[in-house]
């Protein structure tokens, strides 16, 4: 089985996912997708901390915990699916990376 690497670039409510390997010394894209990290793609769920800041503290904690748990579940399912698809093509996802936002330095 050949090795492949998977990378994630997270955005608000979704992540770009790309799996790559080397074929004849050059990068080759095995898979790419847009992974939804929220079940309902609305501002309320894509921006949970902004939504939570308008709630009572206990309600906000519960809301944030729910969004976080759902995001973990969706990501886990997608990663397992990608892993199975890669293994079916004789590739093992041996490495991974999360690419941080390209945010500007604070003043």
HELIX and SHEET records of a PDB file:
HELIX    1   1 UNK A   43  UNK A   46  1                                   4    
HELIX    2   2 UNK A   48  UNK A   52  1                                   5    
HELIX    3   3 UNK A   57  UNK A   88  1                                  32    
SHEET    1   A 4 UNK A  26  UNK A  36  0                                        
SHEET    2   A 4 UNK A  14  UNK A  23 -1                                        
SHEET    3   A 4 UNK A   2  UNK A  10 -1                                        
SHEET    4   A 4 UNK A  91  UNK A  99  1                                        
END                                                                             
